[in-house]
Amino acid sequence: MSTQTIRNIAIIAHVDHGKTTLVDALLQQTNTFGEHQSVNERAMDSGDIERERGITILAKTTAITYKDHKINIVDTPGHADFGGEVERVLGMVDGVVLLVDAAEGPMPQTKFVLGKALQLGLRPILVINKIDRGDARPDEVVDETFDLFDSLGATSEQLDFPILYAVGRDGWVAEDYNEPTDNCYTLLDLVLDHVQPPQADVNAPFKMLATIIERDKYVGRLITGRITSGTAKVNQPIKAISRDGQDIEMGKISKLFTFKGLEKVAVDEAKAGDIIALSGFNDV
């Protein structure tokens, strides 16, 4: 797959402004779930504690196919307790979708996650969500969000952000809140147009930014991240290096996965620009 047909985005917001529900709608409408696959509400919240509390704690990666493009989507925590998780995963993406509640407007965690995205030079897409609330005030919320961008030092390019309106629970996104649609394709089209494909040299040596570490009961420690250059292949020797350039561990890629919907799909190789998971280390 060419890097030109990949888009890497994160969905960021204050807690309970609708990130996970919107991702659920995107998965459903792009037929990412299998025909007979049973899907829970808030499918991206897979942990028991997440389901119990109704919030996202750990960043999750999914991927959908739309118009012959692969869109990797990182669903991030919105609760302030898990802000460090947000900061790490933003290094994997080239754009962000910022959700803001149409009644509450920008909240403290909105400021935190947006500030991190702007510092990384990302150009957000603003989605005013829950537009069906009786106390919704979309025009005021847009103005408040613009003021927040400005106060955080956004560049003129970042201040020229596109604006969409949504009811994620009902699965629609539109350019005009007075003209609701019946799908989220407006958002996906904007992602393809507004977010740049990853800038990566496929021919350079393999490098990957390790971002998420988890344990799989079948393959052991799994490391998720974005390939910043080169190609990853099964059985390829690799080493882990610390932030200060010190070798941590030598190993080889024993298993390699890309993402499709909520599943990890085993592959033999993956190229720069894509987000992958691999096993082969014990101590990283």
C-alpha positions in Angstrom: 0.0 0.0 0.0 1.3 3.4 -1.0 1.8 6.0 1.8 -0.4 8.3 -0.4 -3.4 6.1 0.4 -2.9 6.1 4.2 -4.3 8.6 6.6 -3.4 8.5 10.3 -5.7 10.5 12.6 -6.6 10.7 16.3 -9.9 11.7 17.8 -9.5 14.0 20.7 -11.9 15.6 23.1 -12.9 16.2 26.7 -14.4 13.2 28.5 -17.9 12.3 27.4 -18.0 14.5 24.3 -18.6 11.5 22.1 -15.3 10.2 20.7 -15.9 6.5 21.1 -19.5 6.7 19.9 -18.4 8.5 16.7 -15.8 5.8 16.0 -18.5 3.1 16.5 -20.5 4.9 13.7 -17.5 5.1 11.4 -16.8 1.4 11.9 -20.5 0.5 11.2 -20.9 2.7 8.1 -17.7 1.5 6.4 -18.8 -2.1 6.8 -15.7 -2.8 8.9 -17.5 -5.2 11.1 -18.1 -8.6 9.7 -21.6 -9.5 8.6 -22.0 -11.9 11.6 -19.8 -10.1 14.0 -21.4 -9.2 17.3 -20.6 -5.6 18.3 -21.2 -4.0 21.6 -22.1 -0.4 22.0 -18.9 1.6 22.6 -17.0 -1.1 20.8 -13.6 0.6 21.2 -13.9 0.5 25.0 -12.8 -3.1 25.4 -11.6 -3.1 29.0 -13.8 -4.1 31.8 -13.1 -0.9 33.8 -13.8 1.2 30.7 -17.2 -0.5 30.2 -18.0 -0.1 33.8 -17.1 3.6 34.0 -18.2 4.4 30.5 -14.9 6.2 29.6 -11.9 5.4 27.5 -8.7 4.8 29.5 -6.2 3.4 27.1 -5.6 4.6 23.5 -6.9 2.1 20.9 -6.1 1.9 17.3 -8.5 0.8 14.6 -8.5 1.1 10.8 -11.2 1.5 8.2 -11.1 1.4 4.4 -12.8 4.3 2.6 -12.6 5.1 -1.2 -9.5 2.8 -1.6 -7.8 4.6 1.3 -6.8 3.1 4.7 -7.6 5.4 7.6 -5.9 4.5 10.9 -7.9 5.9 13.7 -6.6 6.3 17.3 -9.4 6.7 19.9 -7.8 8.6 22.8 -8.8 9.0 26.5 -10.7 12.2 27.2 -10.3 12.1 31.0 -7.6 14.3 32.6 -6.2 11.3 34.6 -5.1 9.8 31.3 -3.6 12.8 29.6 -0.2 11.2 29.3 -1.7 8.5 27.1 -3.0 11.2 24.7 0.3 12.9 24.5 2.1 9.8 23.5 -0.3 8.6 20.8 -0.4 12.0 19.0 3.1 11.2 17.8 1.6 8.5 15.6 -0.8 10.7 13.6 -0.8 13.4 10.9 -4.2 15.0 11.9 -6.8 15.2 14.6 -10.5 15.4 14.8 -11.5 17.6 17.7 -14.9 16.9 19.2 -16.6 19.6 21.2 -20.0 19.2 22.9 -22.5 21.6 21.3 -23.8 22.7 24.7 -20.8 22.4 27.1 -18.3 23.9 24.6 -14.6 23.6 25.2 -13.7 22.1 28.6 -10.4 21.8 30.5 -9.3 18.5 28.8 -10.2 20.1 25.4 -7.6 22.7 26.1 -5.0 20.1 27.2 -5.4 17.8 24.2 -5.8 20.6 21.6 -2.7 22.3 23.0 -0.6 19.1 22.5 -1.9 18.7 19.0 -1.1 22.3 18.0 2.4 22.0 19.5 3.0 19.1 17.2 1.9 21.2 14.2 -1.3 19.2 13.6 -4.2 20.8 11.8 -7.5 19.9 13.5 -10.9 19.3 12.0 -13.5 20.6 14.4 -16.7 18.6 14.9 -19.4 20.1 17.1 -21.1 17.0 18.5 -24.4 16.4 20.2 -26.1 19.1 18.1 -29.5 17.6 19.0 -29.2 18.6 22.7 -32.0 21.0 23.7 -29.5 23.4 25.1 -27.1 23.2 22.1 -25.5 26.5 21.1 -23.3 25.6 18.1 -22.5 29.1 16.9 -21.3 30.3 20.3 -19.3 27.1 20.8 -17.5 27.6 17.5 -16.6 31.1 18.6 -15.3 29.8 21.9 -13.3 27.1 20.3 -11.7 29.6 17.9 -10.7 31.8 20.9 -9.2 28.7 22.5 -7.1 27.9 19.4 -5.9 31.5 19.4 -5.1 31.5 23.1 -3.0 28.4 22.6 -0.9 30.0 19.9 -2.3 28.3 16.9 -0.8 29.4 13.6 -2.8 31.1 10.9 -3.0 27.7 9.0 -4.3 25.9 12.2 -6.8 28.7 12.8 -8.3 28.0 9.4 -9.9 24.8 10.6 -12.9 23.2 8.9 -16.1 22.9 10.9 -18.6 20.0 10.9 -21.6 19.3 13.0 -22.7 15.9 14.3 -24.9 13.6 16.3 -22.4 10.8 16.8 -25.0 8.6 18.6 -27.3 8.8 15.6 -24.4 8.3 13.1 -24.4 11.5 11.1 -22.1 14.4 10.3 -22.9 17.4 8.2 -21.5 20.7 7.1 -24.7 22.6 8.2 -26.4 21.7 11.5 -29.8 22.7 9.9 -29.3 20.0 7.3 -28.6 16.7 9.0 -27.5 13.7 6.9 -27.9 10.0 7.5 -24.2 9.1 7.5 -20.6 10.2 8.5 -19.2 10.3 5.0 -18.8 14.1 5.1 -16.2 13.6 7.8 -14.4 10.8 6.0 -14.2 12.9 2.8 -12.8 15.8 4.7 -10.1 13.5 6.4 -8.9 12.4 2.9 -8.7 16.1 1.7 -7.5 17.8 4.9 -5.1 15.4 6.5 -1.8 14.9 4.7 -0.6 11.4 4.0 2.4 10.2 6.1 5.8 11.6 5.1 8.0 8.5 5.2 10.9 7.0 3.3 10.1 3.4 2.5 13.6 2.7 1.3 15.4 3.9 4.5 16.2 1.5 7.3 13.3 0.4 9.5 12.4 2.7 12.3 9.2 2.7 14.4 8.0 5.0 17.3 6.9 2.6 20.0 3.8 4.2 21.6 1.5 1.6 23.1 2.6 -1.6 25.0 0.2 -4.3 25.9 0.2 -8.1 26.5 -1.5 -10.6 24.3 -2.2 -14.0 25.8 -1.1 -15.7 22.6 2.0 -13.8 21.4 3.2 -12.1 24.6 4.2 -8.4 24.7 2.8 -6.4 21.8 4.2 -3.0 20.8 2.1 -0.7 18.7 3.4 2.3 16.9 3.9 4.0 13.5 6.6 3.0 11.1 8.5 6.2 10.4 10.8 4.7 7.8 11.6 1.5 6.0 9.8 -1.8 6.0 9.0 -4.3 8.9 9.1 -8.0 8.1 8.5 -11.1 10.1 11.8 -12.6 11.4 13.6 -9.3 10.8 16.3 -8.5 13.4 15.5 -5.3 15.3 16.7 -3.5 18.4 15.0 -1.1 20.8 16.7 2.2 21.6 15.9 4.5 24.5 15.2 8.2 24.0 18.8 9.0 24.8 20.1 6.6 22.2 21.0 3.7 24.4 20.4 0.1 23.3 17.7 -1.5 25.4 17.2 -4.9 23.8 18.0 -6.9 20.7 15.3 -9.1 19.2 13.5 -10.0 16.0 10.0 -9.6 14.8 8.2 -12.8 15.6 4.6 -11.6 14.8 3.5 -8.5 12.8 0.0 -7.1 12.7 -1.8 -4.3 11.0 -5.3 -3.1 12.0 -8.7 -3.7 10.4 -11.7 -2.6 12.4 -11.3 -3.9 16.0 -9.0 -6.8 14.9 -5.3 -7.1 14.4 -4.5 -8.8 11.1 -1.3 -10.9 10.8 0.9 -9.8 7.9 4.3 -10.7 6.6 5.4 -7.1 6.1 4.3 -3.5 6.5 5.8 -0.3 5.1 6.6 3.2 6.4 3.6 5.3 7.2 1.4 2.5 8.5 0.5 1.9 12.2 1.4 -1.7 13.3 1.8 -4.0 16.2 4.7 -6.3 16.6 6.0 -8.9 19.0 9.6 -9.9 19.6 10.8 -8.1 22.7 10.6 -9.1 26.4 11.7 -6.0 28.2 10.8 -2.9 26.1 
